[in-house]
Amino acid sequence: MKKRFISFLETVVTLAIVLVLLQTMAEDILVLSGASWTIRRVFLFTGFGFDLFFTLEFLIRSWNALSRRSFRRYITRENGWVDFAASIPLLVFTSGPAFFSILTGAAFAGSGALIGLLKVVKAVRMARVLRLLRLLKIFKRIRFADSVMVQRHTVRIVTTAASTLIFSVTIIGTVFALTDYTGTENAWMMDQSAAIVSLEERPDWAAGPDNAEVWGKSRPSVMMLKDNDWTLYARNSDDYFAEYFGPGDYAVRQAGSYALWFDLKPSAVSQSKLNLTVFLSTLAVVLLIMVTYSPHFAITISDPVNVMIRGLKEKSYNLEVSIPSEYPDDDIFRLGAAYNDEYLPLKERNNSEDTGGGALDISLDDISDLLGT
């Protein structure tokens, strides 16, 4: 009964992993497609729910490992580090703050350096890439090879390659987000900073609706300009703003008596493009290794080993090891050549002499001589 319950829980976790990967990809696609805030809000809530679920999973597995005094094994050999990296950091730095900002309806506001704020926002969004580590948990559960050795080696290579890709993108992307760099997104940030400076130096440029309209249209990043509670300029209607913008899609900054509402969506679009690129690249790496490396490893390692094991165990099994012409100097095929040329003739001669059908009478010294040891 206990084993069935544990198996059921593992099935639930696997299903949740599949769903969170789909949810992450769908969330980025919705950002790129300009979906309404109502739809995107649902996916932000589900993202928080998944991160909370996986955080609890990590804590439960950690407690269980500690009670069995095998926490180190869980972290290192059972991919516990994946459970941690793809749960707690995301809950604390990404989905958690987004969830509470939705509940409170808070936007990014204040009077500090706008460029610094936007860099922090971009760095936080970068952490969402860590969700892709869950792909490794799915891959580990897939039984794609009969050989345990092929399965283990392929999983190790996939884990190394995919985690290196994901972590390198996350770290490098975060560094770039927190430092100055060139590009269209940086130009957008500079336009926002210049808008604040211009109003601080020349408040009269936005004095009155007509001047504010001219000034606002010259600043692509400005969505709305208010003087106290009086709206001087609005790029879109209030209904459009309410339908397509939510907390995190805009920032409100002060410049004297003016309140400037800046559009942060270009940064989110840029990040979503990167997230989808990393997701599809990681998936391509995993599938490519499964399709190309697994068969290669089977042909060049596990198949020759299995042939020799059966030949050593089964009296009537006399199949030779197939030695590819391009790999004759590989250690495994040098052993295979000795097996074909030395052991099989010796086995055949022994079988012909052993008319009683007894066990194969070859001593360990004979095998040692074949291997040159």
N, C-alpha and C positions, 0 to 999 in steps of 0.2 A: 504493500500500500504506500509506504514511504517513497519507494523508488518511482512509483507511478506519479506521485504528487510532484517529485523533483523533476521528472521528465516533462510533466505538464508545465511547470514553471519555466523550464528551459525553452519549451515551445513558445510560450508567451513572450519571453525575452527575444527570441529569434524573430517572431512576428513584429515586435515593437521596433527592432533594428531595421527591418525592411521598411516599415512605415515611416520611421524618422528619416531614412535616406530619401524616400520619395517626398516627404514633407519638406525637407531642406531644399531639394531641387525645385519643387513646385513653388516654394516661397520666392526663390530667385527668379523663376520664370514670370511670376506675377509682378515682380518689381520691374522687370524689363518690358513687360507688356502694358504697364501703366494701369494696372487693375485698381479698382476702387478701394478705399480704405476699409470698408466693411468686410470685403473678402480677405484682404491682407491681415486684418486684425484677427480673424479666425485662425489663420496659420501661425500668427505670433503667439496666440494662446496655446495652440497645440504644441508649438515648439517649446514653450515653457513647461507644459505638461510632460513632454518626453524627457526633457533635461532633468526635471524633478524625479521622474520614474527611474532614470538611469543613475542618478545620484543615490537614491535609496538602494538600488541594486548594488552599487559599488560598496556602500556602507555595510549592507547585509553580508555580502561576500567577504568583505574585509573582517568583519566581526567573526564570521564562521572560520575564516583562515586563522585568525588570532587564537580562537578557542582551540584549534587543532595544532597550534604552534607551527603553522605553515604559511604565514603571511608573506615571507620572502619568496617562497615558491609561487604563490598566487600572483604576486606582482611581476616576477621575472619570467616564469615558465608558463603561466596560465593566462598571460596577456592582461593581468590586472592593471598594468600601466595604461592600457587602452581604455579600460573601464573608467579610470580616473581622468585621463586627459579629455575624454569625450563626454564628461558629465559635470563635475564640480566647476571647472573654469568657465564652462558655457553658462551654467546656472548663475554663477556669481557675476560674471562680466557682461553677458549678452542677453539671454532670455529673461533673467530675473529683473534687471533694470528696465528692460522693454515692457515687461508685464506690469510693473508698478507704475511706469510712466503712463501706460494706457489707463490704469485704474484712476490715477490722479488727474489725467488729462494734461500733464505737464509737458511743455516744450523746452528746448534748450534755450535758456535765457540767462541774462546777466550783463555785466559790463566789462568782462575780461577780454583778453586777446581772442578774437574770433578765429584766427588761423589755428591757434593752439587748440581751441575747442574742437574744431573740425578734424584735426589730426587725431585727437583722442577718440572721437566718434568712429573714424575710419579704422583705427587700431582695434577697437572693440568689435566692430563688424568683422574684422579679419579673423577673429577667433572662431567664427562659425565654421570655418574650414575644418576644424578639429572633429566635427561631427562625422566627417568622412572616414575617420578611423574605425567607425562601426562596421565599415565594409569588410575589415579584416576579421571581425568576429563572425560575420556571415560566411566568409570564405573558409574559415577554419572548420565550420560545421558541415560543409559540403564534402561528401565522399565522392571524389572524382577519379580515384585510382584504386585498383585492387591491392597494390603493394603499399604496405605501411611505410616503407622507406621512401617511395616516390611521394606519397602524401606528405610526410614530414618535411622532406627537403623542399618541396614546392611551396608549402605553407611558409617555411622559414624565409625563402627568397622573396615571396610575395610580401610578407610582413616587412622585411627590410626595405624593399624597393618602394612600396606604397607609403610606409610611415616616413621614410626619408623625404619623399616628394611632398607629403602633406606638411610635415614639420618645417621643412626648408621654406616652403611657400608662406606658411604662417609667420615664421620668424622674420624672413626677409621683407614680407609685406608689412609687418608691424613696424620694422625699422624705417622703411620708406614712408610709412604713414606718419611717423613721428619726426621725420626730418624733412628738410626742404628738398623738393625735386621738381623737375619741369614737367610740362604736359598740360593738356586741356583742363584737367581737374584742378591743377594748381592755378591756372589762369582764372578759373571760376572763383576759387578762394580769394585770389588777389583782388578780383572785382568787388567782392563783398567787403573786404577790408578797405578798399579805396572809397566805397560808398559811405562808410562810416566817417572816414577822415574828411571827405568833401563836405559833409553836413556839419561836422564839428568846426571846420574852418570857415565855411560860408553858409550859415543857416538860411540866408535869404534865398538861396537857390531853390528851396522847396516851399517858399512862402506863398500860400494860396494854392488852390486846386490846379490852376493852369500851369504854374511853374513846377508844381509837384508832378504833374502828368508828364511834362517834358523831361524832367530830371529822372523820373522812374523808368521811362522807356529807354533812357540811355544806359540804364543799369540792368542787364539781363538777369542778374541773380536776385534782384529785389522783387518780392511778391507784393508787398504792401508797405505803405508808409503812413504812419499816424502821428498827429500832433496832439499829445494827451489822448483823449478818446475820439478825436475827430479824424476820420479817414480822409487823407489827402490824395492817396493814389492806391489803386488795387488792380493788379494785373488780371485777376479773374473775379467772377461773382462770388458772393458769400456761399451760395449753394454749391458751386464747383469746388470751392476750398473745403467745405465740410465733407463733400463726397470723396475727394481724392487725396486729402492730406490728413495725416494723423501725427501724434507726438513722435518726434524723431525725423519727420519729413521736412521740418523747418526750424529755424532758429530766430529768436527775437532778441535784438540788441538795441541798446540805447545810445543815442548821439544827441546830447543836450536834452531838449524837450521832445525830440523825435524818437519814435519807436520804429525800427526797421525790421521787417519780416523777410528772412532770407530763405530761398529754396535750397534744401539739402539733397533733393532727389538725384541730381547728377552724381554725387558721391556714392549714393546707394546703388545706382545703375552700374557705375564702374565696378563696385565691389561685387555685385551679382554676376557680372560678366566673368570676373576672375574666379568666383566660387564655382560657376558652372564649368569653366575651363579646367579647374583643378579636379572637379568631380569626374568629368568625362575622361580626363587624362589618367586619373587613378584607376577608373574602371577599365580603360584600355590596357593599362599596364597589367592589371590582374588577369584579364582575359587573354592577353598575348602570352603571358607566362604559362597559363593553363593550357593554351592551345599548342604552343611551340616547345616550351621547356619540359613539361611533364612527359610527352612522348619521347623526347630526346633522352631524358634521364632514364626512362624505362628501357629504351633500346640499348643504351650504352652502359648502363649500370645494373639495374634490377633484373632484366631479362637474362643476361649472362649468368648472374649469380644464382637465379632460380634454376636455370638449366643445370648448373654444376651441383647444386644442392640435391636436385632430384636424381642426378646421375650417381651421387654418392650414397643416397638412401635406397634407391630402387634398383633391384638387380637387373630387371629387363629394360631399363631406360638407358638408351645409348645415343641420344641425340647430341650432336656436336654443337659447340658454341659458335654462333654465326659471328664472324669477325669482319666488320666493315673495312673496306680497302683504305678509307681515309683515316682510320684510327688504329692501325696495327701496333703502334708504339705505346698506346695507353696501357697503364698497369693492369687494368681489368682484362684487356684482351691478350696481353702477354701471358697472364694466368690462364686465360681461355685456350690459348694455343698450346700451352703445356698440358692442359686437360685433354684437348683433342688428340695431341700427338703422342702423349705418354700414358696418361691414365686410362683412356678408353681402350687402347689395344691391350693394356695389362688386364683390364677388367674383362675384356672379351676372352682372352686366353684363360683367365681364371674360371670364367663361366663354362668354357668348353671342357675344362678338366674336372669341374665340380658337377659331375653327372648326378650326384645325389640330391642336388637342389638345396644344398646347405647355404649358409650365409657366405658372403663374399670374404675370402681369406686374403685380405691385404692388410699388412701391418701399418702402424703409424710411421714406421721408418721408411716404408715404401713411399708414402705420401710426402714425407719430408724430403726424400730424394727428388721427387718430381718438382717440388717447389724450390729446390735448391737451398734448403735450410739445414 
